Amino acid sequence: MSVLEQALLDWQKDQTNQFFALLETRLEETQTQQDIVKQKYCAAHFDVSVNTLK
């Protein structure tokens, strides 16, 4: 394997790792945002404030 091929493989591996790290971060943010919405609906159902649930 040539040096160029190895460099391209390393670059591709690095790009893939960065993509999955970004994807994981975005999924965690989405989950957090959904939890906030769920708290809002739960508080409304029981007629209490969101702070009371926390």
C-alpha positions in Angstrom: 0.0 0.0 0.0 1.4 3.3 -1.0 1.8 6.3 1.3 -0.9 8.1 -0.6 -3.4 5.3 -0.2 -2.7 5.1 3.5 -3.1 8.8 3.9 -6.5 8.6 2.1 -7.6 5.8 4.3 -6.6 7.7 7.4 -8.4 10.8 6.2 -11.6 8.7 5.4 -11.4 7.1 8.9 -11.0 10.5 10.5 -14.0 12.0 8.5 -16.2 9.0 9.5 -15.3 9.4 13.1 -16.1 13.1 13.0 -19.4 12.4 11.4 -20.5 9.9 13.9 -19.4 12.1 16.8 -21.5 15.0 15.3 -24.4 12.6 14.8 -24.2 11.4 18.4 -24.1 15.0 19.7 -27.2 16.0 17.6 -29.1 12.9 18.8 -28.4 13.8 22.4 -29.6 17.4 21.8 -32.7 16.1 20.2 -33.4 13.8 23.1 -33.0 16.6 25.5 -35.3 18.9 23.6 -38.0 16.1 23.4 -37.7 15.6 27.2 -38.4 19.3 27.7 -41.6 19.0 25.5 -42.7 15.9 27.4 -42.2 17.8 30.7 -44.4 20.6 29.4 -47.2 18.3 28.4 -47.0 16.4 31.7 -47.1 19.6 33.7 -50.1 20.8 31.7 -51.9 17.4 32.3 -51.4 17.6 36.0 -52.0 21.4 36.1 -48.6 22.1 37.7 -45.6 24.1 36.6 -42.7 22.5 34.9 -40.5 23.6 37.8 -42.7 21.5 40.2 -41.8 18.4 38.1 -38.1 19.0 38.4 
